[in-house]
Amino acid sequence: MSATNSHVIILVGAGPAGMAVASSLAKAGHEVIILNRDIKFGGLAEYGIFPAKLKLRGGLKKQYWDMLEQPNVHYFGNVSIGKGKDLTVEDVRALGASAVVFAIGAQGTKAIGVEGDSAMGVFHAKDVVYHFNRLPGFGDRPFEMGKHVGIIGAGDVMVDIAHWLIRYKKVERVTAIVRRGPAERKYNPKEIRAVCANMDLEGITQEVARIKDRLAAVGQNAEEVLNGLINEFTKCEPKISDTKMGFKFLASPKRILVDANNRVRGLEMEDNKLEPKGDDTAAVGLKQYYEFPCDAVVFAVGDKVDETVGLPYKSGMFVTNPNKTNNDPDDALFQAYDETTGKIVDGVFLAGWARKASEGLVGIAKRDGDWCAEVVNRYLSTTASGTHSSAKVVLDKLASILKAHKSHPVDVKGLRVLESIEKCHHGATDCIGEFKYSSNQEMIRLIEQGKA
Ligand SMILES: Cc1cc2nc3c(=O)[nH]c(=O)nc-3n(C[C@H](O)[C@H](O)[C@H](O)COP(=O)(O)OP(=O)(O)OC[C@H]3O[C@@H](n4cnc5c(N)ncnc54)[C@H](O)[C@@H]3O)c2cc1C
């Protein structure tokens, strides 16, 4: 692309989706300005994916460094967008870029709305994951899990939490609490290898026997279902704790039970049955309740977007254009849309988990970013670059707002300083995977010292 067709694009959020958008648009010759809440780039690739997955994380990190070091990419870490943050959505739009892409992930937590969910010992999976990945604000907070932890959910995030509880916290017992049955488990069989050496096979066999009539009612054979479940417990990572892991199937928590100090002592659970629903099944409550004792509960039931950011929002999602286009990928899916005016928010796009919360692995988020970049490029091709500000003007305006707000943006040079300091600590830490400072203040102090 020639320089005359080059535009300035602001990309908010440097996770896998945002980095894919930035990479495509930078390759197309545009100037890309990245604003990211965290000092470090990577999003959940840095602060979500299990820290011990060093190969996956290392590969992504390398790709991201290469992209950020392009001369037409300008990175500003430690810059949050939202009401009362470093800049509002309106501030960002007023900077004069040709387009703004929000790839800010799904930062809200989905709750299933049970009584008592503010008790001590109730956690949301993302907070726990941020804790063991040492995201500033979470790394140093105590996460008291007690002896027996119930994790609500049956997906990969449930397995990651169990992994941490079994191999690092070494609690006594972990129970995955699953609304439907073993056949409807959602985790990837490869992921279960991290914890399968600790499976309580006797307990799991009894649990499946307990629900066998309800499985039979939807044509599921308990023995086959049990074999399907436990036959995946192969290539298990060697056992390093005595934790026992089990499952509670066809169970929906209805209420958190607490002691006199408002600390979790268990769950009131409702038994479910399965009903056919198309090719799938649905869980239906039987109004039969029982107590399930545990010391902590982790909700691993998915995420929703952060409604406080200031983008059009409805029912856990940012609103996108409901009017399909004939393009492939469909532009409408990525265009922010204001239902009060019935119009597209001109030049504002969404990508990744900000568009579809909890949707898939890094590869899916990257593909979403690639598609979004195609849509943005199509939009830019209808806009003369001269009608918007140059990169210098946008960057100058941004710098003056950040200065006025006493913000502390961190650039790529600063990130390199931080990286080299953190690498020096290799091995000198009890955190999993690699050493990370867990407060923004400390990181900024060290970067400033290192740059001086
Ligand atoms: C616990 C867990 C484990 C996972 N493990 C794996 C795995 O092993 N393998 C795999 O392939 N995938 C895994 N995934 C999925 C993967 O992490 C996601 O697919 C991917 O990170 C989504 O990318 P994203 O860019 O949409 O959002 P995110 O990764 O969430 O990135 C969002 C970015 O936006 C920034 N941001 C947020 N709010 C603001 C704001 N207001 N202003 C400015 N910036 C903001 C954040 O700082 C962050 O950098 C896991 C996910 C979770 C939750």
The ligand as an ORCA input file, in Angstrom:
! r2SCAN-3c Opt
* xyz 0 1
  C      -8.192    -19.403     32.034
  C      -7.985    -19.412     30.557
  C      -7.078    -20.307     30.021
  C      -6.883    -20.354     28.641
  N      -5.980    -21.247     28.151
  C      -5.784    -21.316     26.813
  C      -4.824    -22.244     26.279
  O      -4.196    -23.017     27.013
  N      -4.631    -22.249     24.931
  C      -5.297    -21.384     24.096
  O      -5.053    -21.409     22.866
  N      -6.213    -20.493     24.581
  C      -6.476    -20.444     25.907
  N      -7.395    -19.567     26.412
  C      -8.174    -18.714     25.465
  C      -7.399    -17.451     25.034
  O      -6.771    -16.895     26.139
  C      -8.368    -16.465     24.357
  O      -8.870    -17.096     23.196
  C      -7.746    -15.155     23.906
  O      -6.857    -14.636     24.863
  C      -8.815    -14.078     23.625
  O      -8.142    -12.977     23.065
  P      -8.670    -11.471     23.083
  O      -7.609    -10.683     22.427
  O     -10.039    -11.396     22.504
  O      -8.838    -11.045     24.628
  P      -7.777    -10.968     25.820
  O      -6.743    -12.017     25.697
  O      -8.591    -10.946     27.063
  O      -7.053     -9.546     25.648
  C      -7.697     -8.343     25.974
  C      -6.664     -7.228     26.085
  O      -7.379     -5.996     26.225
  C      -6.826     -5.232     27.278
  N      -7.922     -4.453     27.877
  C      -8.957     -4.920     28.591
  N      -9.767     -3.915     28.961
  C      -9.211     -2.795     28.484
  C      -9.570     -1.424     28.561
  N     -10.683     -1.024     29.194
  N      -8.748     -0.511     27.996
  C      -7.613     -0.896     27.351
  N      -7.233     -2.189     27.238
  C      -8.042     -3.128     27.786
  C      -6.199     -6.235     28.235
  O      -5.137     -5.605     28.929
  C      -5.719     -7.327     27.278
  O      -4.404     -7.081     26.866
  C      -7.607    -19.476     27.778
  C      -8.515    -18.571     28.338
  C      -8.725    -18.533     29.704
  C      -9.704    -17.565     30.295
*
